[in-house]
Amino acid sequence: NAGVTQTPKFQVLKTGQSMTLQCAQDMNHEYMSWYRQDPGMGLRLIHYSVGAGITDQGEVPNGYNVSRSTTEDFPLRLLSAAPSQTSVYFCASSYHPSSYNEQFFGPGTRLTVL
Amino acid sequence: GDSVTQMEGPVTLSEEAFLTINCTYTATGYPSLFWYVQYPGEGLQLLLKATKADDKGSNKGFEATYRKETTSFHLEKGSVQVSDSAVYFCALSTGSGGSNYKLTFGKGTLLTVNP
């Protein structure tokens, strides 16, 4: 089991560029989510998915798109990068979105937008 | 809305010292409570959890008790090691299903343990 994998580990973009952060899990988890981590702010939910073909917005969705075409993959797209999107991004998954279940986190992608 | 407040860091201790990181919460309903740990350069991993009042979660020498009357879930360890240096996040989750499920994090506490 690789768990939750994310690529790339580091990325530098210029303002206005687009890119996709990849996330995959091999645990057959139903629920997947994207968070951003900023200093002094904990983790904030960007988007989540409860299964293939189903996605919804979290707390800070603006500037990001997601899709879930398979159970395993949940890519995050930045359409036109802005310096405010400089952050560390974590993908997470859990078997079922229930308060009883823990979430498993990937190692993160550190993104810098110049 | 739901919220988690944990003590601000950074916390610096000597090896074998006693650790307490305070965490209090506000939530509607009956949340589950978690402590996640983030080692340098890594993602978050679950340290321990408790799903109902008076439950005690424990792992790797760390403990936390779900106290409904004081809405708290303080993390403790009797003797810290250098390898415990990390950022610790208190979190709560409520609900089940897509839009009802919510996981709320505190801001994190950086712990540094010196030899």
Boltz contact constraints between the chains, C-beta under 6 A:
constraints:
  - contact:
      token1: [A, 40]
      token2: [B, 107]
      max_distance: 6.0
  - contact:
      token1: [A, 42]
      token2: [B, 105]
      max_distance: 6.0
  - contact:
      token1: [A, 42]
      token2: [B, 106]
      max_distance: 6.0
  - contact:
      token1: [A, 42]
      token2: [B, 107]
      max_distance: 6.0
  - contact:
      token1: [A, 42]
      token2: [B, 108]
      max_distance: 6.0
  - contact:
      token1: [A, 43]
      token2: [B, 105]
      max_distance: 6.0
  - contact:
      token1: [A, 50]
      token2: [B, 98]
      max_distance: 6.0
  - contact:
      token1: [A, 90]
      token2: [B, 43]
      max_distance: 6.0
  - contact:
      token1: [A, 97]
      token2: [B, 101]
      max_distance: 6.0
  - contact:
      token1: [A, 98]
      token2: [B, 96]
      max_distance: 6.0
  - contact:
      token1: [A, 99]
      token2: [B, 32]
      max_distance: 6.0
  - contact:
      token1: [A, 99]
      token2: [B, 93]
      max_distance: 6.0
  - contact:
      token1: [A, 99]
      token2: [B, 94]
      max_distance: 6.0
  - contact:
      token1: [A, 100]
      token2: [B, 32]
      max_distance: 6.0
  - contact:
      token1: [A, 100]
      token2: [B, 51]
      max_distance: 6.0
  - contact:
      token1: [A, 102]
      token2: [B, 46]
      max_distance: 6.0
  - contact:
      token1: [A, 105]
      token2: [B, 43]
      max_distance: 6.0
  - contact:
      token1: [A, 105]
      token2: [B, 44]
      max_distance: 6.0
  - contact:
      token1: [A, 106]
      token2: [B, 43]
      max_distance: 6.0
  - contact:
      token1: [A, 107]
      token2: [B, 42]
      max_distance: 6.0
  - contact:
      token1: [A, 107]
      token2: [B, 43]
      max_distance: 6.0
  - contact:
      token1: [A, 108]
      token2: [B, 43]
      max_distance: 6.0
